[in-house]
Amino acid sequence: MKVMVTGGAGFIGSNFIRYVLNHHPDWEVINFDKLTYAGNLENLRDIDNDPRYSFVKGDISDPKAVEETVARLGCAGMIVNFAAETHVDRSIVSAGSFVNTDVYGTYVLLEAVKKFNVARYLHISTDEVYGSTEKGSFTEESPLCPNSPYAASKAGGDLLVRSYFKTYGLPVIITRSSNNYGPYQYPEKVIPLFITNALQNEKLPLYGDGKNVRDWLFVEDNCEAVDLVLQKGKLGEVYNIGGGNERQNIEITKFILSQLGKPEDFIQPVKDRPGHDRRYSISCAKVKKLGWTPKVKFEEGLQKTVDWYRENCDWWKNIKEKQAEFKKFYKDWYQGK
């Protein structure tokens, strides 16, 4: 079996590739990644010499590069599309790249699936396409109501996938997961940002009152669910994947500081971002019927994550040192520039 994983040098994609190689000894993986600022081949350095793994540098918005790689799969091959612009803050200040990758890039992949009769295309989406809710949980049948350019671009990609199933009968499936966390996450998302800032004795910039709620999912649990849906999911369907761990951002912040022995005055309240969703919550009954349930409890997973960043300082320090733009972006953003 050959699987093309787009965005495989990113956080979830790299964890998924490692999961597949560990659990499917007869599968081959082609990692197709543009290597943007968030793509890092160091995430997969431990499997470089695995004969079942290969890397292709390419952009999902480039039809020629996509077709050349998809042609290698054969009609029995599968595609799992993790490639996306994902950071909400960046989408607010530069929405165009999100539309290009998350919508047009999805179109390019779907056209290649159609041309080469790929056996299955799994599209990785997000719970953010549903928008915010004060109570209850979204199901796969809930209307899409995105509130940020990032969420809107992902919703646009989802709708394209749906249309290619309805119009052309393409073998597609969508997963929408809640907030992932774990090793190898680029230190701009809240958990790795706060861990690494605390380790460097820097302030932790917390949006608004810190009471925004997210459902947290350990990345390895998500990889297991995606693998299950890829093999057993019904074509044309959507599957929500959540950890069942709803926490306020302030709770997570204090836990991180506690685990690292840092004082709570490291917390720096900053102006809330525009359109900041208050609460995400999804029902996962559908994917659980396939036989999946999350294994990692939140406190356990967060402790593992804190330990990983503490033990792999070279990995994230190199990123922060190389990305001068990284610090400038956040300094300007948090100061309201």
C-alpha positions as CSV (number, residue, x, y, z in Angstrom):
1,M,0.0,0.0,0.0
2,K,1.3,3.4,-0.9
3,V,0.1,6.5,1.0
4,M,0.9,10.1,0.0
5,V,0.9,12.4,3.1
6,T,0.8,16.0,2.2
7,G,2.1,18.4,4.8
8,G,4.0,15.5,6.3
9,A,6.8,17.7,7.6
10,G,4.4,19.6,9.9
11,F,3.2,18.8,13.4
12,I,0.4,16.4,12.9
13,G,1.6,15.1,9.5
14,S,5.0,14.1,10.8
15,N,3.4,12.3,13.8
16,F,1.0,10.5,11.4
17,I,3.8,9.3,9.2
18,R,5.7,7.9,12.1
19,Y,2.5,6.3,13.3
20,V,1.8,4.6,9.9
21,L,5.3,3.3,9.6
22,N,5.2,1.9,13.1
23,H,1.8,0.2,12.7
24,H,1.8,-0.8,9.0
25,P,5.0,-2.6,8.1
26,D,3.8,-3.3,4.5
27,W,2.9,0.4,3.8
28,E,5.0,2.9,1.9
29,V,4.8,6.6,2.7
30,I,5.5,9.5,0.3
31,N,5.9,12.8,2.3
32,F,4.9,15.7,0.1
33,D,5.6,19.0,1.8
34,K,6.4,22.6,0.7
35,L,8.6,23.1,3.7
36,T,7.1,26.5,4.7
37,Y,8.2,28.0,8.0
38,A,6.2,25.4,9.9
39,G,7.5,22.4,7.9
40,N,10.6,20.8,9.4
41,L,12.3,17.6,8.2
42,E,14.0,17.4,11.6
43,N,10.6,16.1,12.8
44,L,11.3,12.9,10.8
45,R,15.1,12.6,11.1
46,D,14.7,9.3,12.9
47,I,13.0,7.6,9.9
48,D,15.2,9.1,7.2
49,N,16.8,5.7,6.4
50,D,13.5,3.7,6.4
51,P,13.2,2.3,2.8
52,R,9.4,2.6,3.1
53,Y,9.7,6.4,3.4
54,S,10.5,9.0,0.8
55,F,10.2,12.8,0.6
56,V,9.2,15.1,-2.2
57,K,9.4,18.8,-1.8
58,G,6.3,20.3,-3.4
59,D,3.3,22.6,-3.1
60,I,-0.2,21.3,-3.2
61,S,-1.1,24.5,-5.1
62,D,1.3,23.3,-7.9
63,P,-0.7,21.0,-10.3
64,K,2.5,19.7,-12.0
65,A,4.3,18.8,-8.8
66,V,1.1,17.2,-7.4
67,E,0.4,15.1,-10.5
68,E,3.9,13.9,-10.8
69,T,3.7,12.6,-7.2
70,V,0.2,11.2,-7.3
71,A,1.1,9.3,-10.5
72,R,3.5,7.2,-8.3
73,L,0.7,6.0,-6.1
74,G,-1.2,3.8,-8.5
75,C,-4.9,3.3,-8.4
76,A,-4.7,1.4,-5.1
77,G,-2.9,4.3,-3.4
78,M,-4.3,6.8,-0.9
79,I,-3.8,10.5,-0.1
80,V,-4.1,12.0,3.4
81,N,-4.0,15.8,3.1
82,F,-2.6,17.5,6.2
83,A,-1.1,20.4,4.1
84,A,-2.7,23.7,5.2
85,E,-2.0,27.1,6.6
86,T,-3.4,26.8,10.1
87,H,-2.5,29.6,12.4
88,V,-5.5,31.8,13.1
89,D,-3.4,34.9,14.1
90,R,-1.6,34.7,10.7
91,S,-4.8,34.4,8.8
92,I,-6.1,37.6,10.3
93,V,-3.1,39.6,9.0
94,S,-2.6,37.6,5.8
95,A,-5.6,35.7,4.6
96,G,-4.6,35.3,1.0
97,S,-2.1,32.5,1.6
98,F,-4.8,30.6,3.5
99,V,-7.2,30.7,0.6
100,N,-4.5,29.6,-1.8
101,T,-3.4,26.6,0.2
102,D,-6.5,25.5,2.0
103,V,-9.0,26.1,-0.9
104,Y,-7.1,26.1,-4.2
105,G,-4.6,23.5,-3.0
106,T,-7.5,21.2,-2.1
107,Y,-8.9,21.7,-5.6
108,V,-5.6,20.7,-7.1
109,L,-5.4,17.5,-5.1
110,L,-9.0,16.6,-5.9
111,E,-8.3,17.0,-9.6
112,A,-5.3,14.7,-9.3
113,V,-7.4,12.1,-7.4
114,K,-10.0,12.3,-10.2
115,K,-7.3,12.0,-13.0
116,F,-5.4,9.1,-11.5
117,N,-8.3,7.2,-9.9
118,V,-6.8,7.3,-6.5
119,A,-8.4,4.7,-4.2
120,R,-9.1,7.1,-1.3
121,Y,-8.6,10.8,-0.3
122,L,-8.8,11.7,3.3
123,H,-9.1,15.4,4.0
124,I,-7.9,16.7,7.4
125,S,-10.1,19.6,8.6
126,T,-10.8,21.2,12.0
127,D,-13.6,21.7,14.5
128,E,-13.2,25.5,13.9
129,V,-15.3,25.3,10.8
130,Y,-18.4,25.0,13.0
131,G,-17.7,28.2,14.8
132,S,-18.3,28.9,18.5
133,T,-21.0,27.5,20.8
134,E,-21.9,28.4,24.4
135,K,-23.4,25.1,25.2
136,G,-23.8,21.6,23.6
137,S,-21.6,20.0,21.0
138,F,-21.4,20.1,17.3
139,T,-22.1,17.0,15.3
140,E,-21.1,16.3,11.7
141,E,-24.5,17.5,10.6
142,S,-24.1,20.9,12.2
143,P,-23.9,23.9,9.8
144,L,-20.5,25.4,9.1
145,C,-20.2,28.8,10.6
146,P,-16.4,29.8,10.5
147,N,-15.4,33.0,12.3
148,S,-11.8,33.5,11.2
149,P,-10.2,33.6,7.7
150,Y,-8.4,30.3,8.7
151,A,-11.6,28.6,9.6
152,A,-13.3,29.9,6.5
153,S,-10.5,28.7,4.2
154,K,-10.8,25.2,5.8
155,A,-14.6,25.2,5.4
156,G,-14.1,26.2,1.8
157,G,-11.8,23.2,1.3
158,D,-14.3,20.9,3.0
159,L,-17.1,22.0,0.7
160,L,-15.0,21.4,-2.3
161,V,-14.3,17.9,-1.1
162,R,-18.1,17.3,-0.5
163,S,-18.9,18.6,-4.0
164,Y,-16.4,16.3,-5.7
165,F,-18.0,13.4,-3.9
166,K,-21.5,14.4,-5.0
167,T,-20.6,15.5,-8.5
168,Y,-17.9,13.0,-9.5
169,G,-18.3,10.2,-7.0
170,L,-14.7,10.6,-5.7
171,P,-13.7,8.4,-2.8
172,V,-13.3,11.1,-0.2
173,I,-13.6,11.4,3.6
174,I,-13.2,14.3,5.9
175,T,-12.0,14.4,9.5
176,R,-12.5,17.4,11.8
177,S,-10.4,17.2,14.9
178,S,-10.3,19.4,18.0
179,N,-7.1,21.2,19.1
180,N,-4.1,18.8,18.8
181,Y,-1.1,19.1,21.1
182,G,2.1,17.0,21.6
183,P,5.7,16.7,20.4
184,Y,7.0,18.6,17.3
185,Q,4.3,21.3,17.3
186,Y,5.7,24.6,15.9
187,P,6.1,27.1,18.8
188,E,3.5,29.6,17.7
189,K,0.4,27.6,19.0
190,V,-0.5,28.3,22.6
191,I,0.8,25.2,24.3
192,P,4.3,25.0,22.7
193,L,4.6,28.8,22.8
194,F,3.8,29.0,26.5
195,I,6.1,26.0,27.3
196,T,9.0,27.4,25.4
197,N,8.5,31.0,26.7
198,A,8.4,29.7,30.3
199,L,11.6,27.7,29.7
200,Q,13.2,30.9,28.5
201,N,11.8,32.9,31.4
202,E,9.7,35.0,29.1
203,K,6.1,36.2,29.6
204,L,3.2,34.1,28.4
205,P,0.8,36.3,26.4
206,L,-2.7,35.2,27.3
207,Y,-5.6,36.5,25.2
208,G,-8.4,38.4,26.9
209,D,-9.6,37.0,30.1
210,G,-8.1,33.5,29.4
211,K,-11.5,31.8,29.6
212,N,-11.8,30.7,26.0
213,V,-12.5,26.9,26.0
214,R,-10.9,24.3,23.6
215,D,-11.2,20.6,23.5
216,W,-7.7,19.1,23.6
217,L,-6.6,16.0,21.7
218,F,-3.2,14.3,22.1
219,V,-1.7,14.1,18.6
220,E,-1.1,10.3,18.8
221,D,-4.7,9.7,19.6
222,N,-5.6,11.8,16.5
223,C,-3.2,9.8,14.4
224,E,-4.9,6.5,15.5
225,A,-8.3,7.9,14.6
226,V,-7.2,9.2,11.2
227,D,-5.7,5.8,10.4
228,L,-8.9,4.1,11.4
229,V,-11.1,6.4,9.3
230,L,-8.8,6.0,6.4
231,Q,-9.3,2.3,6.4
232,K,-12.9,1.9,7.7
233,G,-14.6,5.2,7.2
234,K,-17.6,5.5,4.9
235,L,-16.9,7.4,1.7
236,G,-18.4,10.8,1.5
237,E,-18.8,11.1,5.2
238,V,-17.4,13.5,7.9
239,Y,-15.9,12.3,11.2
240,N,-15.4,14.5,14.2
241,I,-12.3,13.6,16.3
242,G,-12.1,15.1,19.8
243,G,-10.3,14.4,23.0
244,G,-13.2,15.1,25.4
245,N,-10.9,17.4,27.3
246,E,-12.4,20.9,27.4
247,R,-10.2,23.3,29.3
248,Q,-10.0,27.1,29.6
249,N,-6.8,28.6,28.3
250,I,-6.0,30.0,31.8
251,E,-6.2,26.5,33.2
252,I,-3.6,25.3,30.7
253,T,-1.4,28.2,31.3
254,K,-1.3,27.7,35.0
255,F,-0.7,24.0,34.6
256,I,2.3,24.6,32.4
257,L,3.8,27.2,34.8
258,S,3.3,24.8,37.7
259,Q,5.0,21.9,35.9
260,L,8.0,24.1,35.1
261,G,8.2,25.6,38.5
262,K,7.5,29.2,37.2
263,P,5.4,31.9,39.0
264,E,2.0,32.9,37.8
265,D,3.2,36.4,37.3
266,F,4.7,35.1,34.1
267,I,1.2,35.4,32.7
268,Q,0.8,38.6,30.6
269,P,-2.8,39.4,29.7
270,V,-2.9,40.9,26.1
271,K,-5.6,42.4,23.9
272,D,-8.0,39.7,22.6
273,R,-7.7,38.9,18.9
274,P,-10.6,39.8,16.6
275,G,-13.3,37.2,16.2
276,H,-11.9,35.0,18.9
277,D,-14.2,32.0,19.3
278,R,-15.3,31.4,22.9
279,R,-15.8,27.7,23.0
280,Y,-15.3,24.7,20.7
281,S,-17.0,21.4,21.4
282,I,-17.7,18.4,19.1
283,S,-19.5,15.1,19.5
284,C,-17.4,12.1,18.5
285,A,-20.0,9.4,18.7
286,K,-19.7,8.7,15.0
287,V,-15.9,7.9,15.0
288,K,-16.3,5.9,18.2
289,K,-18.7,3.6,16.4
290,L,-15.8,2.6,14.2
291,G,-14.0,1.5,17.4
292,W,-11.9,4.5,18.4
293,T,-11.6,6.2,21.7
294,P,-8.9,8.6,22.9
295,K,-6.4,6.9,25.2
296,V,-4.4,9.8,26.6
297,K,-5.9,11.8,29.5
298,F,-5.3,15.6,29.2
299,E,-3.1,16.1,32.2
300,E,-1.0,13.0,31.2
301,G,-0.6,14.2,27.7
302,L,0.2,17.8,28.7
303,Q,2.9,16.5,31.1
304,K,4.4,14.4,28.3
305,T,4.4,17.5,26.1
306,V,6.0,19.7,28.7
307,D,8.7,17.0,29.3
308,W,9.3,16.7,25.5
309,Y,9.9,20.4,25.0
310,R,12.1,20.5,28.1
311,E,14.2,17.6,26.8
312,N,14.4,18.8,23.2
313,C,15.5,22.4,23.6
314,D,17.7,22.3,20.6
315,W,14.7,21.5,18.4
316,W,12.7,24.5,19.3
317,K,15.6,26.9,20.1
318,N,16.8,26.4,16.5
319,I,13.4,27.3,15.2
320,K,13.1,30.5,17.3
321,E,16.6,31.6,16.5
322,K,16.1,31.1,12.8
323,Q,12.8,32.8,12.7
324,A,13.5,36.4,13.5
325,E,10.1,37.1,11.9
326,F,8.6,34.9,14.5
327,K,9.3,37.2,17.5
328,K,8.6,40.3,15.5
329,F,5.2,39.0,14.5
330,Y,4.2,38.3,18.0
331,K,5.7,41.4,19.5
332,D,3.8,43.6,17.1
333,W,0.6,41.5,17.4
334,Y,0.4,41.5,21.2
335,Q,1.1,45.3,21.2
336,G,-1.7,45.9,18.9
337,K,0.3,47.1,15.9
